[in-house]
Amino acid sequence: QVQLVESGGGSVQPGESLTLSCAFSGSRFGFRTMGWYRQAPGKSRESVARITPTKDTNYGNSVKGRFTISRDDSKSAVNLQMNNLKPEDTAVYYCNTGGAGGFWGQGTQVTVSS
């Protein structure tokens, strides 16, 4: 069974940075595409970033150039480096593998406010 545990959320001011981490337990981490999603109050969940087993990445338009996803297969972990945070980045951030029907973490809150 796959389990995902996020950490690293918090409250920051606009322009600051945060790094989210996702710890994976289960099988075949190195063969899985991993992703970060977020959901803001009153909005649907949206894809933020994904990374394939070959470390190809893609990003949502609103975070391109500011967020960087990375993976460490030796630690079964995936990180999301978030720079130049904006108030509109405020959301619960979720780690995922397998897409909408796959596995999800419990989420970690990111709040960007002055």
N, C-alpha and C positions, 0 to 999 in steps of 0.2 A: 504494500500500500504506500502511496506517495503522500508525504506531508511536506508542507511549505510553511516556513515561519519567517515573517518579516520583522525587521528591526530598523531603527535609525530615524524614525519620524520625530517630529517636534515642531516647535513654533519658532519662526525666524522672521526677520524683517526683509522687506523687498531688497533685492540685490545680493542677499546672502546665499550661502550654499548649504546643502545637506547631501549626505550619502545614505541611501537605503541599501540594506542587505537582505538577502533571502537565503535561508538555509534549507537545503533540500535533503530529505531522507527518503529512501526507496531505491529503486533499481534504475540502471541505465541513464544516469544523469547526463553522461557525455553524449548520448544519442538524442537528447531532447531539445527542442526549441523552447527557450524560456522567455517569458514576457512580463512586463509591468503594465498594469492597467490602473486607472484611477476613476473615482466617482465622487463628484462634488454634490453638495446638497441640492436636491431637486433636478439633478441631471442624470442622464444615463451613463453607464460605465463606458469609458473610452480607452482605446489602446494607446499607450505612451511609447513603448519601445519593445523590440524583440531582438533576440540574438539566437542564431542557429547553432547547431553543433560545430559547424565550420567557422563560427564567429562572424558570419555576415549579420549585419544589423539593419534595422529600419526604425524610423521614428515618426511619431505623430507630427503634423505640421507645426503645431503650437509649441513644440519643445525642441525642434531641430536647431542645432547650434548651441543649445544650452545644456541639454541632458546627454549623458553618455552611459550606455549600458555595457557591462562587461561580465565575463564569467571566469571562474576559476574551477576547472574540472577536478583538480586535485583536492579541492575542499568542498565540492558539490555546492557551490555558492554562485549567486548572481547578484551583481551590484548595480545601483543606479546612482550615478553622480549627477546632482542637480545644481547647476550654477545659475547665477542671476535670476533667482526666484522672483516670481511675480504674484500678486494677490490672487490672480486667476489660476494659479497652480494649487491653491488650497483644495484639498480633497483627501479622501482615504485612498491610499495606494495599495494595490494588491499584486502579489506575485502569482504567476500562473504558468502552468505547462499543459499543453493539450488543447488550448483554445477554450471557447465558451463551454464546451462539454467536458473539459478536463478537470484539473485539480487547481484549487485556489488556497491561498493563505488566508489568514484571518484579517489581514489589512493593518496598515499603520497610518496614523493621522499626520498629515503635513498641513500646517497652517502658516500662511504668509501674510503678515499684517504689520502695519506701522503703529 
